Amino acid sequence: MEPSQNDLERLMIFEHARLTAEAAYAKNPNDADNLTKWGGALLELSQFGEINESKKMIKDAVSKLEEALVINPLKHEALWCLGNAHTTTGFLTVDHDEALIQFDRATECFQKAVEESPGNEHYLQSLANASKAPALHNEIHKQGGFGQAQQSLGGSSASSNAKVSSVKKKSSDLKYDIFGWIILAAGLVAWVGMAKSHMPPPPSQ
């Protein structure tokens, strides 16, 4: 499945954000804002590529976000991103009990984020959705998990209720739903704008 133009643009934006954050970290490793942006960019980039590559990127994102929270334990943006990272890890974990541990960690992060920023709709929605994760995990892995859909994790979200003709297609649709559900785009709008303003123009075709 060929990535769409929109997917390629998003990939470029978040790769640029990752590289920018990495460079900034070399100058100041104690900037919690920068570490949060770095972790968020890695989490966005984890939607592209195959499963094992995604898992590694999510693990890197967790490391950066936890580092940010060591510097500032009350940073709600980092807490929310970390909750999304744990949610993603849970969905990519086959063992249901291990997945539940990740979902519990995610719920804890979302709860703390809500406590620090009570009016934030994204945090409240994530906290509400967290309770649905275990049942959705069961459904995904009952369909064969993500292993049967090794296509790009990027792409437009597909409805899991759509009538599909094969397990592979169904598994792929579910994967898009999950990554659509936990996508950080809404929370990273400001970063996207900033990244776009600093991006070189795309090469002419």
Rosetta blueprint (number, residue, H / E / L):
1 M L
2 E L
3 P L
4 S L
5 Q H
6 N H
7 D H
8 L H
9 E H
10 R H
11 L H
12 M H
13 I H
14 F H
15 E H
16 H H
17 A H
18 R H
19 L H
20 T H
21 A H
22 E H
23 A H
24 A H
25 Y H
26 A H
27 K H
28 N L
29 P L
30 N L
31 D L
32 A H
33 D H
34 N H
35 L H
36 T H
37 K H
38 W H
39 G H
40 G H
41 A H
42 L H
43 L H
44 E H
45 L H
46 S L
47 Q L
48 F L
49 G L
50 E L
51 I H
52 N H
53 E H
54 S H
55 K H
56 K H
57 M H
58 I H
59 K H
60 D H
61 A H
62 V H
63 S H
64 K H
65 L H
66 E H
67 E H
68 A H
69 L H
70 V H
71 I H
72 N L
73 P L
74 L L
75 K L
76 H H
77 E H
78 A H
79 L H
80 W H
81 C H
82 L H
83 G H
84 N H
85 A H
86 H H
87 T H
88 T H
89 T H
90 G H
91 F H
92 L H
93 T L
94 V L
95 D L
96 H H
97 D H
98 E H
99 A H
100 L H
101 I H
102 Q H
103 F H
104 D H
105 R H
106 A H
107 T H
108 E H
109 C H
110 F H
111 Q H
112 K H
113 A H
114 V H
115 E H
116 E H
117 S L
118 P L
119 G L
120 N L
121 E H
122 H H
123 Y H
124 L H
125 Q H
126 S H
127 L H
128 A H
129 N H
130 A H
131 S L
132 K L
133 A H
134 P H
135 A H
136 L H
137 H H
138 N H
139 E H
140 I H
141 H H
142 K H
143 Q L
144 G L
145 G L
146 F L
147 G L
148 Q L
149 A L
150 Q L
151 Q L
152 S L
153 L L
154 G L
155 G L
156 S L
157 S L
158 A L
159 S L
160 S L
161 N L
162 A L
163 K L
164 V L
165 S L
166 S L
167 V H
168 K H
169 K H
170 K H
171 S H
172 S H
173 D H
174 L H
175 K H
176 Y H
177 D H
178 I H
179 F H
180 G H
181 W H
182 I L
183 I L
184 L L
185 A H
186 A H
187 G H
188 L H
189 V H
190 A H
191 W H
192 V H
193 G H
194 M H
195 A H
196 K H
197 S H
198 H L
199 M L
200 P L
201 P L
202 P L
203 P L
204 S L
205 Q L
